[in-house]
């Protein structure tokens, strides 16, 4: 039986991507799936150094940061995957602050999301990676997330780390608006929260703590689909 194939998308923006939100999905998925890493510009992407510092006591994150550098310095260009959704089982958008800048209004990314979704593939995102879903539309022009329960980094969490001043918009507010008031979050800030859509092949995780459980849920879906 062939392995599921997952296209993992990192931001190319200087704000970077967040270590545990790539490391822990990789930890869960890599033994069971073929992973291809892409970014809008291709080539090297930026691992947010603040995330390395904040997760210095996370043994797997440290091992990943020290041994897997080629994964994020030799990414393929996102555009090269247009028209190739059939080669994959899922697409996963990694979080970090970068996606807020280069994956929201990115026509290549939104087209890819449509292609994956309409090819009956899984679409997933963690933390600020959910920003990539905001402008994704279906063939009829409706937003993918309309009417869907969805999550991503909360306003409270953004304010707690004093990064709201650096962001172009509040992700929670934007997701709530796009989904028609269906944004959900954990009762306590920073607690893991994963939403698996009951009607669409769509999975989202709220924050860094949600990265591992999101990957676990995604893997369940992938195994069931092959």
Steps between C-alpha positions, in 0.01 A plus 500: 500500500638839404558764763280810516671808353477837673598837356628709792496876442733743679493878474775675304450824695774638726268457801560129458328182614471360850717207606253270683239549229726330246705278731214318672293437187820371340558275801152350460473487123850427367512134608167431328487744207703642216546871571581767244590846629408811304492878544380791287849594382665159529849456641590611851236599754546653843460309823379760752789524751260600777325165463832320535567684824151447639508127428858435609372251759307303239742220418349409164483863387868540579594181320293607199655847490850355518464212255230578243614834359483384137123465537454876525804628310435299184124540452330465166310791347130489580402589145652178369222302668209661318305230318664223703259449789435144381859413599427573866265398777508827696640850527618642834569866572753553780450800728726777620455867430611477137174362354319816614704690240559273201232230500175694547475677163724256316316389183718193455428383853126562481484320165689205648259480792207493257667233288574281801152541643324436172718194440366364831833547681543607862563871566660577837663791681638577844509830690573795267508250214121531502547846350559323168139380507344847531476582130477145363188465287320211335397483134168669577682798652408421861768498768622154599459582870150650482275320746788291631624476856859619481786598726836676495708719732264691729495873563569438870810297417621762251461775760661289774825487301463864391510414131165652403686823421709317241214325324306641203171383656358286782483141377222394737280788387569434132430126533180569690383740229594270212334197657183685588558510874629145536847564644567286807784492754606316813358614833850582623752687287785280372309176559479274195188524286448314173193512278425222254219610270196274497411594144823591321850358479627787715706491821631796701700540820500807722854551630844342544364243746250392233763407242561145623133409560406652163757276332362197686148576376629563148686170500182317603320654204787423264516135603128469450523642150769276348 
